[in-house]
């Protein structure tokens, strides 16, 4: 590992030359001011010791930066440790005058010593690092050695030995730094100079054991910054997930192995997910081109997903208040998630091929809060911000020095019934050239967050489960569970390989069933059929649906391997099947072979009576048609009244059972004479057609209504009146035809044919009053008739 920073230098309110002003000045704050300060000291050291190497110049500056910095003014408050200020504040004079250099034996150019991240498992870990002390002066030097602790990690310690060294002029000596980390005493301590919360939220932090190797000789002090991250690690694994039988709704995922000691604020977790994708390792990259570690931290290994919607629904809550959780495992380790590598999830909610939302990892600016941000791709608005791995910095949530992460996505952006498509990829500014920032990606996959293949209970109300000793996680079976594989993430395990586990899922296949169908009963329309389904094995229970083609005609419960129902099939050919649906997952459903049943139409007889049997033209006649059937009900069937092969009236049978009748009004347009009718039943699939015996009705001529009109029956001499004759019959009767002759004083004027029952004639000029008569000839339906009037002619 690397230990940074090396030193602290004045950088606040520093007055320096203002660019482009000639001799102007300006006051600035930041490393842009502190760095030139250190560079100047390096120049002075180099001037004093022109033959020193850059590593020796650096060591002189670091070793002599012995001035502590405090959180408060006037040297009050907590003292900043190496993680914040390195050795301490630089001292230019001491650096120039120094001739004894102390530095990392294994990496002299680093000067400082770092044990890096040290996994601590089930036994005490002891590691040694050495510091070389070189005397470039002209006299021997003796130093007392000690380790001054700045920040703690529970009971972990770093010690220095031997307690005293003598470094001969022109020679070297070594000091051994020993890190001892007992898992029983490790704790998750925070640097006392750090705020516990940021923006009101528990910040994320790395527990470090830091301090300085201090060499003292009289009033002279030399320092070497030392850092270590002893991290308690779990060693968790899970059992295979095996459902007891095909009917089992749940199974236990047994998590076992070494978990962390919660009494020291250390927690270990397991996150079970449904495996979505496996990604091969990327090819190695050239360190001269980009950072191999950054690329490895974005090199996808596995992708999985889970959902808390079913758990919310089971608790009686709105399932859309849950989360779709996407788990990502990479082949390397990120030092700081969301910095050098960023996981990204694109979400196509509606399946239209365009992504609607994007979830990515990024820290809150200026804070140690790692967030999974979900934004709308339509307008860029932020719709949700959730902590990665579902936890704040209250616990080690995997934001630092890890390889697995869970990105929560709110389900309120995914309506129930939706099956969104997800695209998971990683981004890094260190992506190989030509990759447009994309390091790795997996093929898009579709999920159903409201009906997943598997969902899991949690003892902390999340996708993740707290593991404290042997822990059982209940898995619930959903659609497609037998084809699923579980991806379990263990963020507190010690390596990228051990932090992931693929767990096989076993769902025993249901017992195969067979269903046979037998049909008995009548074969004529209206007769009942008995449907008997036999299901084997007899222990299988459930229901049978009896289908005629695709139409369900009956259902029945299976009892002792048998289901019975009755139905009445219509006439025609039927293809019947029995479909067994088990009420337990122990058994598979089955469908019988089709049974063909032919049902013939019922024989019928039809009778006809007419009432009255004798009428005048235009008077109503009622035909009563009665139909009797052997087996099938007749109500609703159509009957026709026929004369001379032509249908003159129709009706619908009413009644119950096998007999029905219809009273049908015959047309009132029947002409005078004898009419012979028959009634016939229109055949259907259920009823065979039949025809009645003949029935007759006699229609006699009617006396018409006969009127003669003129605009006025009183006229002056010389007028030529027009006379209109109108002949009509009863309502609905035929319109009278024939001819009318008009006579004036018994002298015929003109004979004309009726058109639509009427006709007109104009008389010559009248000089005297006259009798006017109109004589109707009659026709096939109407008798002859006479009418008239007297027209008065005045002088």
C-alpha positions in Angstrom: 0.0 0.0 0.0 0.9 3.6 -0.2 0.9 6.2 2.6 -0.2 9.7 1.7 0.1 12.6 2.4 3.8 12.9 3.3 3.8 16.3 5.0 1.8 19.4 5.6 2.9 22.9 4.6 1.5 26.4 5.0 -1.2 26.9 2.3 -3.8 29.2 3.8 -3.9 32.9 3.0 -0.5 32.7 1.4 0.6 36.0 -0.3 2.4 35.4 -3.6 3.1 37.0 -6.9 -0.1 37.6 -8.9 0.3 36.3 -12.5 0.5 38.9 -15.2 0.8 41.8 -12.8 4.5 42.5 -12.8 5.1 43.0 -9.1 1.5 42.6 -7.9 0.6 40.3 -5.1 -2.4 38.1 -4.3 -3.5 35.9 -1.4 -4.5 32.3 -2.1 -5.4 29.1 -0.2 -4.8 25.5 -1.1 -2.3 23.0 -2.2 -1.3 25.4 -5.0 0.3 27.4 -2.2 1.5 24.6 0.0 3.2 22.7 -2.8 5.5 25.5 -3.9 6.5 25.9 -0.2 7.7 22.3 -0.1 9.3 22.6 -3.5 11.3 25.5 -2.2 12.4 23.5 0.8 13.5 20.7 -1.5 15.5 23.2 -3.5 17.3 24.4 -0.3 18.0 20.8 0.7 19.3 20.1 -2.7 21.5 23.2 -2.5 22.9 22.0 0.8 23.4 18.5 -0.4 23.8 18.6 -4.2 24.8 14.9 -4.4 21.7 13.6 -2.7 19.1 11.6 -4.7 15.5 12.8 -4.9 14.5 10.0 -2.4 17.1 11.4 0.1 15.8 14.9 -0.4 12.3 13.7 0.2 13.3 11.8 3.3 15.0 14.8 4.8 11.8 16.9 4.4 9.5 14.1 5.7 11.7 13.1 8.7 12.1 16.7 9.9 8.4 17.7 9.6 7.9 17.3 13.3 5.5 20.1 14.1 2.0 18.8 15.0 -1.1 20.3 13.7 -4.3 20.6 15.8 -8.0 20.8 15.1 -8.3 23.9 17.3 -6.6 27.2 17.4 -3.5 27.7 19.5 -2.5 24.0 19.6 -5.8 22.9 21.0 -8.1 20.0 20.1 -7.1 16.8 18.5 -3.8 16.2 16.8 -4.0 15.4 13.1 -2.5 12.0 12.2 -0.5 10.8 9.2 -3.7 10.2 7.2 -4.3 13.9 7.3 -0.9 15.6 7.5 1.8 12.9 7.1 4.8 13.5 9.4 3.6 17.0 10.4 4.3 20.5 9.3 7.5 21.0 7.4 10.6 22.6 8.9 12.9 24.1 6.3 15.9 24.7 8.5 15.7 21.2 10.1 15.4 19.7 6.6 18.5 21.6 5.4 20.6 20.7 8.4 19.5 17.1 8.6 22.1 14.4 7.8 20.4 11.3 9.2 17.6 9.9 6.9 14.9 7.3 7.8 12.9 5.7 5.1 10.9 2.6 4.0 13.5 -0.2 3.5 11.4 -1.9 0.8 10.5 1.3 -1.0 13.0 4.1 -0.2 11.2 6.5 -2.6 8.1 6.2 -0.6 9.8 7.2 2.7 6.6 6.5 4.7 5.6 3.0 5.7 2.2 1.5 4.8 1.0 -2.0 5.7 -1.9 -1.4 3.4 -5.3 -3.2 4.0 -4.6 -6.2 6.2 -7.3 -8.8 6.4 -7.7 -10.2 9.9 -9.4 -13.5 10.0 -9.8 -16.0 12.9 -6.3 -15.6 14.3 -4.0 -12.8 15.3 -2.0 -11.3 12.4 1.5 -10.2 12.9 3.4 -8.3 10.1 6.8 -6.6 10.0 8.0 -3.7 8.0 11.5 -2.2 8.4 12.8 1.3 8.3 16.4 2.0 7.3 18.2 4.8 9.1 21.2 6.1 7.2 23.8 8.4 8.8 25.2 10.7 6.1 27.0 12.8 8.7 30.5 12.6 10.1 29.8 11.3 13.6 27.9 8.3 15.0 24.3 9.0 16.1 22.2 7.1 18.7 18.4 7.2 18.8 15.7 6.0 21.0 12.9 4.4 18.9 9.2 4.5 19.6 5.9 4.4 17.8 3.5 7.3 18.5 -0.1 6.3 17.8 -2.4 8.8 16.1 -5.5 6.9 15.2 -6.7 3.5 16.5 -8.3 0.3 15.2 -9.4 -1.3 18.4 -6.7 -3.2 20.1 -4.4 -3.4 17.1 -0.9 -2.1 17.7 2.3 -1.1 15.9 5.5 -1.4 17.9 9.1 -0.4 17.1 12.2 -2.4 17.9 14.9 -2.3 19.0 14.3 0.4 21.6 17.6 2.1 20.7 19.8 2.1 17.6 23.3 3.5 17.0 24.0 4.6 13.5 27.6 4.9 12.6 28.8 7.8 10.5 28.4 6.7 6.8 26.5 3.6 7.9 22.9 2.4 8.5 20.8 0.7 11.0 17.3 -0.8 10.8 14.2 -0.4 12.9 11.5 -3.1 12.8 7.8 -2.0 12.9 5.5 -4.8 14.0 1.8 -4.7 13.3 -0.2 -7.0 15.6 -3.9 -7.3 15.0 -6.0 -9.6 17.1 -9.5 -10.2 15.6 -11.0 -10.3 19.1 -9.9 -6.7 19.8 -10.4 -5.0 16.5 -13.0 -2.3 16.5 -14.4 0.2 13.9 -12.8 3.4 15.2 -13.0 6.7 13.4 -10.2 9.3 13.2 -11.0 11.7 16.1 -10.2 14.6 13.8 -13.1 13.6 11.4 -16.7 14.6 11.8 -18.9 11.6 12.5 -21.7 12.9 10.4 -21.9 14.9 7.2 -25.1 16.7 6.1 -26.7 15.0 9.1 -25.9 11.5 7.9 -23.3 9.0 9.2 -20.3 9.4 7.0 -18.3 6.5 5.5 -14.8 6.1 6.8 -11.9 3.7 6.8 -10.6 2.6 10.2 -6.9 3.1 10.2 -4.2 2.4 12.7 -1.8 5.3 12.1 1.1 7.0 13.8 4.8 7.8 13.4 8.0 6.0 14.0 9.8 8.5 16.2 13.6 8.6 16.5 14.8 10.9 19.3 18.3 11.9 20.2 18.4 14.7 22.8 16.4 17.6 21.3 16.5 16.1 17.8 13.5 14.2 16.5 13.0 12.4 13.3 9.7 11.0 12.1 8.5 8.4 9.6 4.7 8.3 9.0 3.1 4.8 9.3 -0.3 3.6 8.3 -2.2 0.3 8.4 -5.7 -0.7 7.8 -6.3 -3.9 9.8 -9.7 -5.1 8.7 -11.7 -7.8 10.4 -12.9 -10.2 7.7 -15.7 -12.7 7.6 -15.4 -16.1 6.0 -19.0 -16.7 5.0 -20.5 -19.3 2.6 -24.0 -20.5 1.9 -25.5 -23.9 1.4 -27.2 -25.0 -1.7 -30.8 -23.8 -1.9 -33.0 -26.9 -2.0 -36.8 -26.9 -1.9 -38.1 -29.9 0.0 -40.5 -30.8 -2.8 -42.3 -29.4 -5.8 -45.0 -27.9 -3.5 -42.6 -26.2 -1.1 -43.1 -22.4 -1.2 -39.9 -21.7 0.8 -36.5 -23.1 1.4 -33.7 -22.1 3.7 -30.4 -20.6 2.6 -28.0 -21.5 5.4 -25.2 -19.0 5.8 -22.4 -20.2 7.9 -18.7 -19.6 8.7 -16.9 -16.8 10.5 -19.0 -13.7 11.1 -17.8 -10.4 12.7 -18.1 -9.4 16.3 -21.0 -7.0 16.5 -20.0 -5.9 20.0 -17.1 -4.0 18.5 -19.3 -2.2 15.9 -18.3 -4.7 13.3 -20.9 -6.3 11.1 -21.0 -8.9 8.4 -23.6 -9.2 5.8 -24.9 -11.6 3.1 -26.9 -10.4 0.1 -28.7 -13.1 -1.8 -29.6 -12.2 -5.4 -30.8 -13.9 -8.6 -27.9 -14.3 -10.9 -28.4 -12.3 -14.1 -25.1 -12.3 -15.9 -21.5 -13.6 -15.8 -18.7 -11.7 -17.4 -15.3 -13.0 -18.4 -12.2 -11.1 -17.1 -10.9 -8.4 -19.4 -7.5 -8.6 -21.0 -4.6 -7.2 -19.1 -3.8 -3.5 -19.8 -0.4 -1.9 -20.3 0.5 0.0 -17.1 2.3 2.5 -19.3 -1.1 3.3 -20.9 -3.5 3.3 -18.0 -4.1 2.0 -14.5 -4.5 -1.8 -14.3 -6.0 -1.5 -10.8 -8.6 1.1 -11.9 -9.6 -1.1 -14.9 -9.7 -4.2 -12.7 -12.0 -2.3 -10.3 -14.5 -1.9 -13.2 -14.0 -5.4 -14.7 -17.4 -7.0 -14.2 -17.5 -10.5 -12.8 -21.1 -11.1 -11.9 -24.3 -9.2 -12.0 -27.4 -10.2 -10.0 -30.7 -8.6 -8.9 -33.2 -8.8 -6.2 -36.4 -7.1 -5.1 -38.1 -6.2 -1.8 -41.5 -5.7 -3.4 -42.8 -9.2 -2.5 -41.7 -8.8 1.1 -43.5 -5.4 1.3 -46.6 -6.9 -0.2 -46.4 -9.8 2.3 -46.3 -7.3 5.1 -49.4 -5.6 3.8 -47.5 -2.6 2.5 -47.5 -1.1 -1.0 -45.0 -3.1 -3.0 -43.9 0.0 -5.0 -42.4 1.3 -1.8 -39.7 -1.4 -2.1 -36.5 -1.4 -4.2 -35.1 -3.2 -7.2 -31.6 -4.0 -6.0 -28.8 -4.7 -8.6 -25.8 -6.4 -7.3 -22.4 -6.0 -9.0 -19.1 -7.9 -8.4 -15.9 -6.9 -10.1 -12.6 -8.8 -10.5 -10.4 -6.2 -8.8 -10.9 -3.9 -5.9 -11.8 -0.3 -5.8 -10.1 2.0 -3.3 -12.9 4.5 -3.4 -16.1 3.5 -5.1 -17.5 6.1 -7.5 -14.1 7.7 -8.0 -11.8 5.7 -10.4 -14.7 3.3 -11.3 -18.4 3.9 -11.5 -21.1 1.2 -11.9 -24.1 2.2 -14.0 -27.5 0.6 -14.6 -29.8 1.8 -17.4 -33.5 0.9 -17.1 -36.0 0.5 -19.9 -39.3 0.4 -17.9 -41.8 0.1 -20.8 -39.9 -2.2 -23.1 -39.9 0.2 -26.0 -36.1 -0.2 -26.6 -35.2 3.2 -25.1 -33.8 3.5 -21.6 -36.0 5.7 -19.3 -33.8 6.0 -16.2 -30.2 5.6 -15.2 -28.7 4.7 -11.8 -25.0 5.4 -11.2 -22.7 5.6 -8.2 -21.2 8.9 -7.2 -20.2 10.5 -3.9 -21.9 13.6 -2.6 -19.6 16.5 -3.4 -17.1 17.2 -0.6 -18.5 14.4 1.6 -17.9 10.7 2.3 -21.4 9.7 1.3 -21.6 7.2 -1.6 -24.9 7.4 -3.3 -26.7 5.4 -6.0 -28.3 8.3 -7.9 -31.3 7.5 -10.2 -32.0 10.1 -12.8 -34.6 10.5 -15.6 -33.0 10.2 -19.0 -35.8 12.3 -20.5 -35.1 15.5 -18.6 -32.0 14.7 -16.4 -33.9 15.2 -13.2 -32.9 13.2 -10.1 -35.7 10.9 -9.0 -33.9 9.1 -6.1 -30.8 9.0 -4.1 -30.0 5.8 -2.1 -27.0 4.7 -0.2 -25.0 1.9 -1.9 -25.4 -1.4 -0.2 -28.5 -0.1 1.5 -26.5 1.4 4.5 -25.0 4.7 5.6 -21.6 4.9 7.1 -23.0 3.5 10.3 -21.5 0.2 9.2 -18.7 -0.6 6.7 -20.9 -0.5 3.6 -18.2 -1.5 1.1 -17.5 2.0 -0.4 -13.8 1.5 0.2 -11.4 -1.3 -0.6 -14.1 -3.7 -1.8 -15.3 -5.5 -4.9 -19.1 -6.0 -4.4 -21.9 -3.4 -4.3 -25.7 -3.3 -4.4 -27.4 -0.4 -6.2 -30.9 0.2 -4.9 -33.4 1.5 -7.5 -36.8 2.7 -6.3 -39.8 0.7 -7.5 -42.1 3.7 -7.6 -40.6 4.4 -11.1 -41.5 0.9 -12.2 -45.3 0.3 -12.3 -46.7 -3.1 -11.1 -46.9 -5.5 -14.1 -43.8 -4.0 -15.7 -40.9 -6.1 -16.7 -38.0 -3.6 -17.2 -34.9 -4.4 -19.2 -31.6 -3.5 -17.4 -28.2 -2.7 -18.9 -25.3 -2.9 -16.5 -21.9 -1.4 -17.3 -19.0 0.3 -15.7 -17.3 3.7 -16.5 -13.8 4.9 -15.6 -11.7 7.8 -16.7 -9.0 5.1 -16.9 -10.8 3.1 -19.5 -8.5 1.8 -22.2 -8.2 4.1 -25.2 -11.2 4.1 -27.6 -13.6 2.7 -25.0 -15.4 6.1 -24.5 -15.1 5.6 -20.8 -16.9 2.3 -20.8 -14.8 -0.4 -19.2 -17.1 -3.4 -19.2 -20.7 -4.3 -19.8 -23.0 -7.3 -19.8 -25.9 -8.1 -22.2 -29.2 -6.5 -21.2 -31.6 -8.7 -19.2 -35.2 -8.4 -18.2 -36.5 -8.7 -14.7 -39.9 -8.8 -13.0 -39.5 -7.1 -9.6 -43.1 -8.0 -8.6 -42.9 -11.7 -9.5 -39.2 -12.7 -9.2 -38.0 -16.3 -9.5 -36.8 -16.0 -5.9 -37.1 -13.4 -3.1 -35.6 -13.4 0.3 -36.5 -12.5 3.8 -34.2 -10.1 5.7 -33.6 -9.6 9.4 -32.8 -5.9 8.7 -35.7 -5.1 6.3 -33.5 -4.9 3.2 -32.2 -7.1 0.4 -29.2 -7.7 2.7 -29.2 -9.9 5.8 -27.1 -9.3 8.9 -25.1 -12.5 9.6 -24.2 -13.0 13.3 -23.2 -16.6 13.7 -25.0 -19.3 11.7 -27.9 -17.5 10.0 -30.9 -18.8 8.0 -32.3 -16.7 5.2 -35.7 -17.8 4.0 -36.0 -18.0 0.2 -39.5 -17.7 -1.4 -40.1 -19.6 -4.7 -41.6 -17.7 -7.6 -42.1 -18.2 -11.3 -38.9 -19.7 -12.9 -37.2 -20.6 -9.6 -36.1 -24.0 -11.0 -34.1 -22.2 -13.7 -32.5 -19.6 -11.4 -29.1 -19.5 -9.7 -28.4 -17.5 -6.6 -25.6 -15.0 -6.4 -24.6 -14.3 -2.8 -22.4 -11.2 -2.0 -20.3 -11.2 1.2 -18.9 -7.6 1.4 -16.8 -8.4 4.6 -15.1 -11.5 3.2 -11.4 -10.8 2.4 -10.9 -11.2 -1.3 -12.9 -10.5 -4.5 -13.1 -14.2 -5.1 -14.5 -15.0 -1.6 -16.9 -12.1 -1.7 -19.1 -13.9 -4.3 -20.7 -17.3 -4.4 -22.9 -18.9 -6.9 -25.5 -21.1 -5.2 -27.4 -23.8 -7.1 -31.2 -23.9 -6.7 -32.9 -27.3 -6.6 -36.7 -27.4 -7.1 -37.8 -31.0 -7.4 -39.9 -31.7 -10.4 -43.6 -32.3 -9.8 -44.9 -35.8 -10.1 -46.2 -36.5 -13.6 -50.0 -37.1 -13.9 -52.2 -38.6 -16.6 -55.8 -37.7 -17.3 -58.2 -39.8 -19.3 -61.7 -38.8 -20.3 -64.8 -41.0 -20.8 -68.1 -39.6 -22.2 -71.4 -41.4 -21.7 -75.1 -40.5 -22.2 -77.4 -39.6 -25.0 -76.3 -38.7 -28.5 -79.3 -36.6 -29.4 -79.5 -32.9 -28.9 -81.1 -32.1 -25.5 -79.9 -35.3 -24.0 -77.4 -35.2 -21.1 -73.9 -36.4 -21.2 -71.8 -37.5 -18.3 -68.1 -36.5 -18.3 -65.8 -38.7 -16.2 -62.1 -37.8 -15.9 -59.7 -40.2 -14.3 -56.5 -38.7 -12.8 -53.5 -40.8 -11.9 -51.9 -41.1 -9.4 -55.0 -41.1 -7.3 -53.3 -39.0 -4.6 -53.2 -36.0 -6.9 -55.9 -33.5 -6.0 -57.2 -30.4 -7.8 -59.8 -29.6 -10.4 -60.6 -30.7 -13.9 -62.0 -28.4 -16.5 -63.9 -30.1 -19.3 -63.5 -28.3 -22.6 -65.4 -28.5 -25.8 -62.6 -27.3 -28.1 -61.5 -24.2 -26.2 -64.8 -23.6 -24.5 -65.2 -24.7 -20.9 -68.4 -26.6 -20.4 -68.0 -27.9 -16.9 -65.6 -28.2 -13.9 -65.3 -30.7 -11.1 -63.1 -31.4 -8.1 -60.9 -34.5 -8.2 -61.8 -37.0 -5.5 -59.9 -40.3 -5.2 -58.6 -39.8 -8.7 -62.0 -39.1 -10.3 -63.8 -35.9 -11.4 -67.4 -36.1 -12.8 -69.6 -33.5 -14.3 -72.7 -33.4 -16.6 -73.4 -31.3 -19.6 -75.8 -31.1 -22.5 -74.1 -30.8 -25.8 -75.6 -29.1 -28.8 -76.1 -31.0 -32.1 -73.0 -31.5 -34.1 -69.5 -32.9 -33.7 -67.6 -32.1 -30.5 -64.0 -32.6 -29.4 -63.9 -32.9 -25.6 -60.9 -32.8 -23.4 -60.3 -32.9 -19.6 -57.6 -30.6 -18.2 -56.3 -31.3 -14.7 -55.0 -28.5 -12.6 -53.4 -29.6 -9.4 -53.9 -27.7 -6.2 -50.5 -28.6 -5.0 -47.1 -28.1 -6.5 -46.4 -31.8 -5.9 -48.1 -32.7 -9.0 -48.0 -31.6 -12.6 -51.0 -30.8 -14.6 -52.1 -32.9 -17.5 -54.7 -33.0 -20.4 -56.6 -36.0 -21.7 -56.7 -37.1 -25.2 -59.6 -35.6 -27.1 -62.8 -37.6 -27.3 -65.1 -37.0 -30.3 -68.8 -37.0 -29.6 -71.4 -36.7 -32.4 -74.8 -35.3 -31.3 -77.7 -35.6 -33.8 -80.6 -33.1 -34.0 -83.9 -34.0 -32.2 -86.8 -35.1 -34.4 -89.7 -32.6 -34.4 -93.3 -32.3 -35.6 -95.1 -29.1 -36.5 -98.8 -28.2 -36.6 -100.6 -25.1 -38.0 -104.0 -23.6 -37.2 -105.5 -20.4 -38.7 -108.0 -18.2 -36.9 -110.5 -17.1 -38.2 -110.8 -19.3 -41.3 -112.9 -16.8 -43.2 -112.3 -13.0 -43.3 -112.8 -10.1 -45.6 -109.9 -8.3 -47.2 -107.7 -6.4 -44.7 -108.9 -8.3 -41.6 -106.3 -10.0 -39.4 -105.7 -13.7 -39.5 -103.6 -15.4 -36.8 -101.5 -18.5 -37.5 -100.7 -20.6 -34.5 -97.7 -22.8 -35.0 -97.0 -25.6 -32.5 -93.8 -27.6 -32.5 -93.1 -30.7 -30.5 -89.5 -32.2 -30.1 -88.3 -35.6 -29.0 -85.3 -34.5 -26.9 -84.3 -30.9 -27.3 -86.0 -27.8 -26.0 -87.7 -25.8 -28.8 -88.0 -22.4 -27.2 -86.3 -19.7 -29.3 -86.5 -21.7 -32.5 -87.7 -20.0 -35.7 -90.9 -21.0 -37.5 -92.1 -19.8 -40.9 -95.6 -19.6 -42.5 -95.4 -20.4 -46.2 -97.8 -19.9 -49.1 -97.0 -21.3 -52.5 -93.3 -21.8 -51.5 -93.0 -18.2 -50.3 -92.5 -17.2 -46.7 -95.2 -14.8 -45.7 -94.5 -14.6 -42.0 -92.1 -15.8 -39.3 -92.1 -16.2 -35.6 -90.1 -17.4 -32.6 -91.3 -20.3 -30.5 -91.9 -19.8 -26.8 -92.6 -22.4 -24.1 -90.7 -24.8 -21.9 -89.4 -28.2 -22.4 -90.1 -30.1 -25.6 -93.2 -28.1 -26.8 -93.4 -24.6 -28.0 -95.7 -22.4 -29.9 -95.8 -19.1 -31.8 -98.8 -16.9 -32.7 -98.1 -15.1 -35.9 -100.1 -12.4 -37.6 -100.5 -13.1 -41.3 -100.3 -10.2 -43.7 -103.5 -8.2 -44.1 -102.7 -7.7 -47.8 -104.2 -11.1 -48.7 -106.4 -10.8 -51.7 -109.9 -12.2 -51.9 -110.0 -15.9 -52.5 -108.8 -19.1 -50.9 -105.3 -19.2 -49.4 -103.5 -22.3 -48.4 -100.6 -22.2 -45.9 -98.1 -24.6 -44.3 -95.9 -23.9 -41.2 -92.3 -25.2 -41.1 -89.7 -25.3 -38.3 -86.3 -23.9 -39.4 -83.9 -26.6 -38.6 -80.9 -26.1 -36.2 -78.1 -28.2 -35.0 -80.4 -29.3 -32.1 -83.7 -29.5 -34.0 -84.5 -31.2 -37.2 -86.7 -29.3 -39.6 -90.4 -30.3 -39.9 -93.4 -29.0 -41.9 -97.1 -28.9 -40.8 -100.2 -30.1 -42.7 -101.9 -27.5 -44.9 -104.4 -25.0 -43.5 -106.7 -22.7 -45.5 -108.3 -19.3 -45.0 -111.0 -17.8 -47.3 -110.8 -14.1 -47.9 -113.9 -12.3 -49.3 -114.1 -8.9 -51.0 -114.5 -5.9 -48.8 -116.8 -2.9 -49.2 -114.5 0.0 -49.9 -114.8 3.6 -48.7 -115.7 5.7 -51.7 -115.6 9.5 -51.8 -116.1 12.1 -54.5 -114.8 15.6 -53.9 -114.6 18.9 -55.7 -113.2 22.2 -54.4 -116.7 23.7 -54.2 -120.2 22.3 -54.8 -121.5 25.9 -55.4 -120.2 27.5 -58.6 -121.0 30.4 -60.9 -122.3 29.7 -64.3 -119.6 28.7 -66.8 -117.3 27.1 -64.2 -115.5 23.8 -65.2 -115.2 21.9 -61.9 -112.7 19.1 -61.2 -113.9 16.0 -59.4 -111.6 13.7 -57.5 -112.6 10.1 -56.6 -110.9 8.3 -53.7 -111.3 4.6 -52.9 -109.8 3.1 -49.8 -109.9 -0.1 -47.9 -109.2 -1.1 -44.3 -105.9 -0.2 -42.7 -103.2 -2.6 -44.0 -105.4 -4.0 -46.7 -104.4 -3.8 -50.4 -104.8 -0.4 -52.1 -107.9 -0.5 -54.4 -107.4 -0.6 -58.1 -109.8 -0.6 -61.0 -111.6 2.3 -62.7 -114.0 5.1 -61.9 -116.5 6.8 -64.3 -118.0 10.2 -63.4 -121.5 11.1 -64.7 -123.0 14.6 -64.8 -126.8 14.5 -65.0 -126.3 10.8 -65.8 -124.1 11.6 -68.8 -120.6 10.0 -68.5 -117.7 12.5 -68.6 -114.7 10.3 -68.5 -113.5 6.9 -67.2 -110.1 6.7 -65.5 -107.9 4.1 -63.7 -107.2 4.6 -60.0 -103.6 5.4 -59.1 -102.8 4.7 -55.5 -106.6 4.6 -54.9 -107.4 8.0 -56.4 -108.1 9.8 -59.7 -109.5 13.1 -61.1 -111.6 14.4 -64.0 -112.5 18.0 -65.1 -116.1 18.6 -66.4 -116.9 21.0 -69.2 -118.4 24.5 -68.4 -121.7 24.1 -66.5 -124.6 26.4 -67.2 -127.0 24.7 -64.9 -127.0 22.8 -61.6 -126.5 19.1 -62.0 -126.4 15.7 -60.3 -122.9 14.2 -60.2 -122.3 10.5 -59.8 -119.1 8.4 -59.5 -119.2 4.7 -60.2 -116.3 2.4 -59.0 -115.8 -0.8 -60.9 -114.4 -2.9 -58.0 -111.4 -5.2 -58.2 -110.2 -8.6 -56.9 -110.4 -7.4 -53.3 -113.2 -4.8 -53.3 -116.8 -4.7 -54.4 -118.2 -2.1 -56.8 -119.5 1.1 -55.3 -121.3 4.3 -56.2 -121.2 7.8 -54.7 -122.2 11.2 -55.8 -123.3 14.8 -55.0 -125.3 17.8 -56.3 -123.5 20.8 -57.7 -125.3 24.1 -57.6 -124.7 26.6 -60.5 -125.7 30.2 -59.9 -126.5 32.9 -62.4 
